[in-house]
């Protein structure tokens, strides 16, 4: 398709807006000098479509470009689209018609934005729209000229929003003006121009010729005024550049950084120094008066007067206050953007009063040398906003709440919050404790393939991928290969690896890719030998987290308060039939109480339907997610436990490889483990007799040929065995009582998210 053609004033802000939206929309534009002007002199760009039709005016062109792709640039629904249109018109009528380079002219614009953005990330909805692009670009030059830091004092939310917008829009190269005519062409006027010049010369004085002289004089004055303004602008830019250069400090390398006590240090592995590093978490009052080198992020900074600057430094879940004193070094420190990475040589001191805003409240760093090794650009979201607890929102509902999509779109920034740092250290601890316990019991770690020739669990929830001349599937679990490993005379195995499920599920606990912690083992007489291992495993993990990760647990609790997990060892075990009996006995009272508290007819309808199903729940009917949650409350209220095992699941609810109950084939030797009313582990005794296995495969409608190597593994002498699969992210989520599994996945994958 031929590219669109834009005729516009190449230096106008409106042109920059259009080019930005075109780039975000994936549209190719040919730019030519031209367009029209409004009576007051504003540019009117013209977009020429391949059909020859035209679209005139900035807002109409922005809407046209943004609508060419399936995106939220124009809003995610009808209401948001109308709001986007209102802000576009506001930009055209209230912003673009004013010279905003003076603070008094900028004030009402900033005030309007400040009010709108007090509790929002963007002008409309939770994502960038063409309204944000248009308004932010309209004020960009004024923000730069007046100074973002100066404006931030009065309008912190407006400036935070503006810098977020500038960070998210692509850098658009400045459009080139049409080439100037050659000297030869300039000397030879066009016929029409020559005729006009001749007519002007022949015009009598006081007539049109007199008007022409007045126009020339007026133009000359305007040109002179324009040149003065440009010269003034140039000098101001030079002044700001010089000031910025001073605040940036000298540019240094590892070869010469010790010649200056502050500056921008670029590390390119030129040499090794003799510096000895100290972590923030290791700082303590016993180090008073010692010199230490630390590397950390600037969590925030506060300039006080001309010679003093306070920095809060952050490293994983630890924060400490540092003080820089002196004109130059304090100025350099105060100009450091939040999230910049710095190297600091400082003397440890002990403040008279605890610094309660920092985790290391009993020490302070007196800065002697300060080097910025990684300067941050404008942040797409503020860590202060991303770190707030629900308690803070209850006290002040106007505070900015960072939505889940914004967090996940900017996950690298979001993961820097202290709570998130703690969550993923706890996640690492879960895996460490899992390995630790099983290795002590003589388990062996294995690594199984994730590209397989058939569906490992059966069913349709499998990702199919092209594999040379045929198809392959992403493993739904390492199940088949764990069992095959046992038949090679590895009696106890485990694996930590990715699991893929093609489930179009958008719940708080499902993802299309997650981390499985799997184990499989042979047993001597009864599969409950495996349940004993699992019971001890979870007790080891939860005890280890409680004892070894107290600092991280407190960090999570500060943002996401929760009640500590209640569990016993050994944990309670009950059969599926017994669990359904408890649900029927105690469940209705819980649901009837909820029904009394329900505020809407819709909510009442859902609870009434659930209440009816619980009262009539059949012994062999599978339990729903809502049933699981009610059962979790029953277990807590009746037995004081949030970790429990349900054994003997109905036959129709389990995979083909599950061993049937020896007494009643309606049931199976299968079990699930639950935490706070949600399943975290599923397992069973597996069928190890090949003929029985073939019968079950055919019963489930799975082609025998697709898993023939698996079946063959049991033909040459097999052991009775059992195992389980554990969802790692789900364990972390429920141990910390978080409300969404995406909080415990570093870069979550679900049906709508493949990036970042």
N, C-alpha and C positions, 0 to 999 in steps of 0.2 A: 504494500500500500504506500502511495506517495506520502511524504511527510507533510505535516501541516505547516502553513506559512504564517508567520506573525509579523505584521507591520506595526512598529511601535517606536517610541522614543527610547533608544537603547540605553540611555542613562537614567530612565525613570524608575522609581521604586515599583510601580505597577508591573514593569517588564520583569524585574527580578522575581516578583511574586509568581508571575505566570511561568517563568522558566523553572522555578522551584517545584511548583505543582506538576508541571509537565514531566520533570525528572522522577518525581515520586510515583506518577501514574504510568511511567514507561512510555511516554509519548515522545516522538522525535519532532523537533520544531526547526524550521528554517527562519532565521531572524533577519529582517530587513528594516532599515531606517524608514520611518514613515509614520502612519497613523494620523490622528487628528488631535484637535485641542478643544477643550471646553471654553466658554467665554471668559472664565477666570484663569485660564492657562494650564489646567491640568491635562495630562496626556490621555488620549482615548486610543487604546490599542485596538487593532483589528486582526482577528484570526480568520484566515482564509482556508476553508475546508477543501479537501480533494475534489468535491463536487462543484466547487466554485462559489458555494454559498459562504456568507460571512457571519461572524459573531463579533459584535462590537461591545466595548466597555469591559473593564477589568473583571468585575464580579461575574458577568455572564460567561466570560472565557474560563475563569477558575472553575465554575460549576461544570462547564462542558468538559474540561480536561479531567476533573476528578471523577466524573461519571463514566469514564471509558473503561474502568476496571472495577472489579468487585472488591471494594474497600470501604473503610469507614471514614474516608476523608470528608464526605458530605454528611456524616452522621450515621448512626447505626439503625435508626428508625425514623418514622415520620416526624415525631416530635423534635428529635435532635436536628433533623434536616431543617425544620423551620427556625430553630434557634441559631443554626449556622448562618442561615440567610439573614437573620436580624443582625448578627455581629458583622457580617460582610457589609451590610448597608451602613452600620454605625461607623465602620472604618472609612467608608467612602465619604460620608456626610459630616462626621464629627472629627475625624483624625486627619485625613489627607488634606483638608482645606486649611490647616493651621501650620504655622511655623512653630514647631515644638522645641526648637533648640534653646529656648529660654525656659527656665524652671517654672515660671509662673504660667506659661502656656501649657507646659507638660503636666502641671499639678492636677487639673480636673480629669485629664485622661487617665493618669495613674490612679487617682482616687476611685474612678469608676471600675477600673480593672481590679484594684485592691478589694473592693467590696464583693465582686463576683468571685474572686479567686481565694477568698479567705479559707474556704473549706473544699476547694477543688484543685485538681492537678491541671486540668485544661478548661477552656471556656465552656465547652460542651462535652458531656460524657466523660469517659475515662481514657480517651485516646486523642491523638493529634488530629485536628480537622483543618480544612482550608480557612476556617475562621481564625484559628490560632496562627496559621501561616501569614494571613493577610494583616491582622492587627499587629503581630509582633514585628513584622518587617516594616510596617508603617512607622513604628516608634524606634526602630533599631538605631538610626543615626543619632536621634536625640538622646537615647540611653548612653551611647558611646561618648557623645559630646559633653553632656552634663556629668556623666560618671555613674556607673552602675552602683558603686559603693555608696555614693552620696544619696542616690535615690532609694537604695535599700533601707536606709535609716527610717524613712517615712513609709515606704511601700514595699515591705519585704516579700509579700506574696506575689505582687505584680512582677517584681524583678526576678524572683525565683521562677515564675512561669515563663517570663521572656527568655531567660537563659536556658531553660528546659527546651523551649521551642527551637532556639538557635542550635542546640546540641543535636536535636532530632532531624532537622531538615538537612538535606545534602548541601555540600558547598557548591554553589553555582558560579562558574567562572564569569567574570565580568564580560558582558557582551561587547564585541568590537563594533565601533561605529563604521559606517560606510566609508570606503577609502576616499581620500580627498582627490579632486580632479587633478590631472597632470598639468604641468605649467603650460603646455601647448593648448590644452583644452580651456584652461582658465583665460588665456589671452584671447581666445577666439570665442566671443559670446555667441550664445544661441540666437537664431534669427529673431525669435520673439523677444528675447531680452534686449537685443540691439534696437528693435523697434520701440520698445518701451523707453529705453534710454533717450532715443531721439525725440520721442514725444515729450518726455520730461524736460529736455533742454529747450524745446520750442514753446513750452507753456509760459504764459505771461506772468509777471510778478504779481503777487497778491492772489493769484488764482490757485490752480492745482499745483503749479511749481512752487509757490510759497508754502503750501501745505507740505510738499515733499521735503523742503528744507527744514521745516519744523520737525518732521518725522525723523529726518537724519540726525538732527541735533538731540532729539529725545533718545534715539537709539544709541548715540555716542555716550550720552550720560549714563544710560542703562548699562552699556558695555563697561564703562569706567567703574560703575558701582559693582558690577559683577566681578571685575578683576580685583577690586579691593576686598570683596568678600572672600574670593578664592585665596588671596594672599593672607588674609586674616585666618582663614580655615587652615591653611598650610602651616602658619606659625603655631597655631594651637595644637595641630597634630604633632609638630616637631617638639613642642614643649611637653606634650603628653608622652611622646616616645622617649624623650630624655628622662622624664620622671620615671617611666616604666623601667627603663634600662638601669636606673639607679636602684630601684626597688628589686630588680631581678638580680642585682649583684654581678660580680665578675663571672665569666664562664671558666670553669676549672676542670682539670683532669686529675687522675690519681698521681700524676707526676708533680703537680704544683699546688694542690689544694691546701697544703699546710702553710703556704705563704699568705693566705687570707683566712680571716676567722668567720667568714660567711660567703655564700655565693651559690651558683648553680653548678653542681658537680655531675659531669657525665662519665659514667663508668663503662669503659670499653676493654677492661681486663689488661690495662697497660702494665700493671705490676701488682705484687702483693704488698700490703702494708703490715705493720706490726700491731695494728689495732686489735684490742680484745673486746668482744661484744658482750653485753648484758641484756637479758630479756626484761621487759617491763614487769612481768610476773615475779621475777627474782628480786626486785628492789625491796629493801626493807630498812627499818631504822638503824639496824646494826651496821649499815654501810655509810653512815653519816660522815661527811667530809671526803669520801672517796670520789675519785674521778671515774666516770663510766662512759663508754660509747654505747649509744642505743640507736636502733633504726626502727622507725615507726611511722604511722600516718598522722597527719594533722587532723585530729577530730574536729576541732574548731579553734579559733584564735580571737583574742580580744585586746585591741590596742588601747592603752591608757596613757594619754598624754603623748609627748614626743619621744620619750626615752624608755617606755616600759610596754612590754607586750606579754600577755599570758597565752600560752598554748596548752591545749589538752591533747596529749599524744595517745594513740590507740594501737595496740598490738594484740591480735586475737581477742580474748575477752577481757584484757586488762587495759586500764586507762590511768594516766598519771599527769599531773600538772607540771609544766615547765615554764620558767620565767626568763625572758630575754631583756637585758638592760643595756641601754646605750643607744644614741641616736640612730646610727646606721644599722646595727644588728636588729634593733627593735622594729625599725622601719621595714627591713627585709622580712622579719618574722610576720609582721602584721599584714604584709602583702601576699603571703603564701595562701593560695586557694585551699579550701577544705579538701581533704583526701589526698593532698600531696604527700609524697614519701620523703622523709628527711633523715639525715645522719646528724646526730647531736653528741657533742662532747660536753658533759655537764658534771657539776659537783652535786652530790646527794646532800640534801638538807632535810630537816624535820620541822614542819610548820608548827606554830604555836597552837593553832586550832585545826582539827581534822578537815581535810578537803572532801566534803561529803559528795561532791559531784563526780568524784573519781573512785575507781575501785581500789587504787593504792592511795588511800586517804591519809596515811601517816608519813608519806615522804613527798618531796618536791625536788625538781631538778633546776639548778641554777645554770643557765646556758652559758657556755664559754665559746663553743664553736657550733655553727649551724650551716648545714649544706643541704640544699634541695636536690635530690637525685632523681625525682620523678614528679614533675609539676602537673597537677590535675587541671583539666579543662572544666568548663561549666557542667555541673552535674544534671542528669535528666530527672533525678529525684533527690530530695534532701534526706540524709540519713536520720536526722532528727525526726522527720515525719514518719519514716519507715520504722522507727524504733519505739514508737509510742505504745503504751499499754491500753487496754480497755478502760482501766480506771481513769487514765488521763482524759479519754474521750468522754467519759461520764461526767467528769468535772467541768469540761469545756467542750461541748459538742461542736463548736465552730472550728476546732483544730482540723488541719488537713489530714484526711485519711487516705493513705496510698492503697489503691485497689489491687486485687490479686493479679490482674492482667498487667498492670503497670509494673508491679514487682517482677513478674516473670519475664516481661519484655526487657527489663533492665536487671537481669538476675545477678550479673557480676557486681553491680553496686549493692543490690538488696542483700546479697550474701555477706556483706561486710558488717551488717549490724551485729551487735554483741550477742543477741539471742540466736541469730543464725549461725554465728561462729560456734556457739555452744552446742546447738543442735547437731551439727555435723561432726563435732568431736565426740558427742555421745553416740552418733551413728557408727563412727569408727570403733568406739568402745564396744558396741554390740558385736561387731564382727570379730574383734580381738578376743572377747570373752567366749564367743561361740567356738572359735578355733581352739582356744586355750583348754576349754573343758573337754572337747572331743579328743584332742591330741593326748590328754592325760589318760583317756580311756582306750588308747591304742587305735584310734581312728586314723585313716590315711586320707589326705586331701587329693582329689582328682580334678581333672578338667575335661569336660565332655564337649562334643561338637554342638554348635548352635545352628548350623545348616544341616538339615536332615531331609531324608527322602519321603517321610510320611508324617502325618499329624501325631505327635507323641501322646496327646490326651484324647484323640478322637474329636469329632464334632467339627463345627465350621469356624470356630474362633482361632483361626490360624492365618498367619501372613504367608502368602504364596509369593515367591520371587523367581525371576528368570534364572536358570542355571544352565548355561551353554545351550545344548539342544533340547533341554527339558525343563522341568520345574523342581524347585526345592522349597522347603518350608523353614521358617524361623522357629526354633524349638520353644514349645509351650512349657517345657520343664525338662530337666535332665533325667526324668524318671526311668526311661527304658535303659539308658546307659549306666545309671547307678546299679540297676539290677544285673545288667550284663557284667559289670565290674566284679560283683560278688561271685559270679560264676567262674571268674578267672582266679579264684582263691584269694581275693582281697576281702577279708571277712567284715571289715567295717570301713566305710568310706563317707566322705562329705565333700561338698562343693559350695562355693559362693560365686554366683555368676548371674548374668542377665536372663530374664524370662520375658517372653513376648506373647501377648494376648490380643488378638484382633477383636476386641469387644467394644462396640460403640456405646460405651458407658461414660457418663459424665458425673458420677457420684463423687462424694468426698473421699472415697477409699479405693477407687479403681484407677489404674493407669494402663497404657498399652505396652509399656516396658517398665519392669521393676527388677529389683535384685532379690534373687532367691537364695536362701540358706538351706541347703538340702542335706539330708543324711540317709543312709541305708545301712542295715546290718543284718547278719544272720543271727538267729536265736536258737536256743537249745530245745525248748518245749512249748513256749507260749509267747504270742506276740506282745503280751503285756511287759515282757522284758524290755521291749523298745520304749513303751510308755514310761517305764521307770527311768530310762536314760533321758527322755524328753523332759520329764518332771525335774530331774536334777539339773538339766541344762538350763532351763528357764530360771530356776532358783539361783544358779551360779551367775547368770547374766544380770538379773535384777539386783542381786546382792552386790555384785561388782560395780554396777553403775552407781548404786547408792553410796558405796564406800569410797570409790576411786574418783568419782566425777562430781563431787559435791559443789565445786566452784562453778562447773558448767550448768548443773541443775539449778543453782540459784540465779545464774544469768538468764536462763530460759524463763524461770518463774517471775523474774522482774518485768518481763513483757507479756508473758502468757501464764498468768497465775493458774495453778492446778493443785488438786489434792494428791498427795503421794499415794502410789499404788498400794493396795492392800492384798497381800498374798500370803499363803502358808506353804510349808514344805513338810511332807508331801501335800500337793494340792488336792482338792476334792475331785472325785471321779463319779460320774453317773452315766447310766445308759441313755440312749436317745429316748426310749420309751419313758424313763423316769423324768427326763427333762421336759417332755411334752406334758406329763402329769403336773409338774410344778407350774408350767406356763398356764395350764387350764385352771389350776387351783388359785394361784396368786395374781395372775395377769389381769383378769377383769377389774380388780380393785384399783390397780395402777391406772388403767385406761379410763375407768369411770371418774377418777380424780382429775385426769387430764381433760376429760370432757367438760367437767364443771368449770375448768379454768380457760377453756377455749373461747376466743374472742370473735371469731368469724364463723359464718355458716359453712364455708368451705372447709375450715379446720375441723369443725364438728363432724362434718360428713366423713372425712377421712378417718377420724378416731372411731366413729360409730361402726364403720365398715371393718376396721381392724378388731374392734371389740367383739363383733359377731364372729369373725373368723377364729379368734382365740378360744372363745367358748366352745366352738364346734370342731376344734383342731383334732384331726385323726392321728392315731399313734404312728402311722407310717407316712404321714404327709410331711414333706420337707418344711423346714422353718425358714421364714423370710428374714430379710435384714432387720425389719422392725420387730419381728418376734425375738431375734437374737438380742436386741437392745433391751426389750422388756425382761427377758430372761436374765440378762446381766444385772438389772436392778434387783430382781428377785434374789439372785445369788448373794448380792451385797447386803440386802436387807435381812435375809434369813440366815445367812452363814458367815457374813463378814468377809467374803472372799471375792476378788475380781479376776483371779486366774483359776480356771477349772477345765476339766477334760470331759467331753461327751463321747461315749463309746457306742459301738453297735449301730451304725447308721443303716437306714433302709437300702435295700439292694438297688432300687431304681435311681438313687441319688449319687451313685459312685461309679468311677471309671471301670473299664473292662478288665483291668488286671487285678481287681480287688477280690480277695478270698472271701467266699461266702461263709456264713456262720455254720458250724458243724451240726447244730441241732435244728435250726429253723432257717431255711434258705431265703426267707423274706428279708433277713438281716445280714449284715456283713461284719467282718473283723476290721472295721474301719472306725476312725476316730478323728475328731477335731479338737483343737485347743483354743480357748476363748480368753480374751483379755478385755476387761471393761465392756463386756457385751458385744464384742466383735471378734470374728474368727481371725486368728493369726497363723494357724498351722492346720494342715490337712494331711492325713496319713492313713496307712492300713497295712495289714499283712498282704503280700502280693501272691498271686498264683504262681507256683513254681513247677507245676505239672503241665507239660506242653499240650497234651490233648485237651485238658480242661481249659487251657488258655485259648486254644483255637475255637472251642465252642463259645466262649464268652466274646471273642473278637467278632465272630459271625453274628452273634446275638445283637451286638451293638452296630452292625452294618458297616464295619471297617474292613476294607480289602485285606485279606491275609497277606497277600504278596507285598504290601507296602511296609509290613513290619516283620517279614519272614526271618531276617537275621536275628531279631529280638527273640522270636519264638524258638529258633534253632539253638540259642544260647542255653536253653533248659533241657536239651535233648541228651546231653552227655554227662549227666549226673548233676543234680541241683540241690541247693540248700533251702530250707524254709527261711524266710526272711521278711522283714518289714522296714518301713522307713517313714519319712515325713518331709514335707516342704514347708518352709517358713518364709513369710513375706517380711523382708528386713525393714523396709520403710514403714510398713504397718505396725511392726513391733515398736519402733521409735515413736511413731505418732501416738499410739495408745498408751505407752509408758508415760509420755509427757502430757497426755490428754489434750493433744492439739486437735483442731477442728477440721484439718484437711491434710491429706497425704502429700500434697504438693509442697507443703512446708518441709517435709523430710526427704524430698528428692532434689538433688542438686540442680538438675536441669530436666524437669518432668516432661514426660511424653503422654499425651492423651489424644483422642480423635481429632482435636483442633489445634494441637501444638506439636510442631517438629523443630522449632527454633526457640531460643538460641541453643 
